[in-house]
Amino acid sequence: MHSGSGDIRLCASQISTLYGIADDWINDAGSKFVTPEIMAASKVFWELPNLKILTPPADALLAMKVLAMRIDRRHPDRSDIVFLINQLKLHDVDAILALVKKYLPEFANDLTTDHKDYLELFVAEARRQ
């Protein structure tokens, strides 16, 4: 079982006060992309009685990065996407887009032709490295 966003924000606020850091130090915007499919594929990295840290597989990370991609050549995740493409030796755009459908099926309809076009640029860049 996991805590809701409100619980996490309360804890983050307490940590901010304790250590004198900005309240927005934690970013939970990506939590909506943690689907049951990603949870099932993830491995336990560390577990305590009240905390479990999971690590998703690299192909799930690539799917999340592609879905989150802003349609911009200078997107800050571009280098991450290119790195993951090379790590996975996955230089086929349709195969990469299939990962989004596999791990993030409820968001697959959010993919646009722009996603595919930029992904083709990123795959070409990965091939050149």
C-alpha positions in Angstrom: 0.0 0.0 0.0 1.3 3.5 -0.8 0.5 6.8 0.8 -1.4 9.4 -1.1 0.1 12.5 -2.6 -1.1 14.6 0.4 0.8 12.4 2.8 4.0 12.7 0.8 3.6 16.4 0.5 3.1 16.7 4.3 6.3 14.7 4.9 8.2 16.8 2.3 7.0 20.0 4.0 8.3 18.7 7.4 11.6 17.8 5.8 11.8 21.3 4.2 11.2 22.9 7.6 13.7 20.6 9.4 16.5 21.2 6.9 15.7 24.7 5.7 15.1 23.8 2.1 12.4 24.9 -0.4 9.0 23.3 -0.1 9.1 22.1 -3.8 12.2 19.9 -3.4 10.2 16.8 -4.2 8.7 16.3 -7.6 5.8 13.8 -7.8 4.4 14.9 -11.1 5.4 11.6 -12.7 3.6 9.4 -10.2 0.5 9.3 -12.4 2.6 7.3 -14.9 3.3 4.5 -12.5 0.9 2.1 -13.9 0.0 -1.5 -12.7 2.1 -2.8 -15.6 5.1 -0.8 -14.5 4.6 -1.9 -10.9 4.4 -5.6 -11.9 7.6 -5.3 -14.0 9.6 -3.5 -11.3 12.0 -5.1 -8.8 12.3 -4.3 -5.2 15.5 -2.3 -4.6 15.0 -1.7 -0.9 12.3 -2.5 1.6 11.6 -1.4 5.1 8.5 -2.1 7.2 6.9 1.2 6.0 8.7 1.9 2.7 9.4 -0.1 -0.4 11.5 1.3 -3.2 11.0 -0.3 -6.6 13.1 0.0 -9.7 11.4 -0.2 -13.1 13.1 -2.0 -16.0 15.0 0.2 -18.5 12.4 -0.4 -21.2 9.7 0.9 -18.9 11.8 4.0 -18.2 12.1 4.5 -22.0 8.4 4.3 -22.4 7.8 6.9 -19.7 10.4 9.2 -21.1 8.9 8.9 -24.6 5.4 9.6 -23.3 6.5 12.6 -21.3 8.5 14.0 -24.2 7.7 17.6 -25.0 7.7 18.1 -28.7 11.0 20.0 -28.8 14.4 19.1 -30.3 16.1 20.5 -27.1 13.9 18.5 -24.7 15.8 18.0 -21.5 15.1 14.2 -21.6 16.5 13.9 -25.1 19.8 12.6 -23.9 18.1 10.1 -21.5 16.0 8.8 -24.4 19.0 8.4 -26.7 21.0 6.7 -23.9 18.1 4.2 -23.2 17.7 3.5 -26.9 21.4 2.6 -27.1 21.4 0.7 -23.8 18.5 -1.4 -25.0 19.8 -1.7 -28.5 16.3 -0.8 -29.6 16.6 1.3 -32.8 13.1 0.6 -34.1 10.6 3.5 -33.6 7.5 1.2 -33.7 9.1 -1.2 -31.2 9.7 1.8 -28.8 6.2 3.0 -29.3 5.0 -0.5 -28.5 6.7 -0.2 -25.1 4.4 2.8 -24.3 1.4 0.6 -25.2 2.8 -2.2 -23.1 3.6 -0.3 -19.9 1.3 2.7 -20.2 -1.8 1.4 -22.0 -4.1 4.1 -20.7 -1.9 6.8 -22.1 -1.1 5.2 -25.4 -3.7 7.3 -27.2 -1.8 10.4 -26.1 1.0 9.6 -28.5 0.9 11.9 -31.6 2.7 11.8 -34.9 5.0 14.5 -33.4 6.1 12.0 -30.8 6.9 9.5 -33.6 8.7 12.2 -35.7 10.9 13.3 -32.8 11.5 9.7 -31.8 12.8 9.0 -35.3 15.3 11.9 -34.8 16.4 10.5 -31.5 16.8 7.0 -32.9 18.9 8.4 -35.7 21.0 10.3 -33.2 21.4 7.0 -31.1 22.6 5.2 -34.3 25.3 7.8 -34.9 26.8 7.3 -31.4 
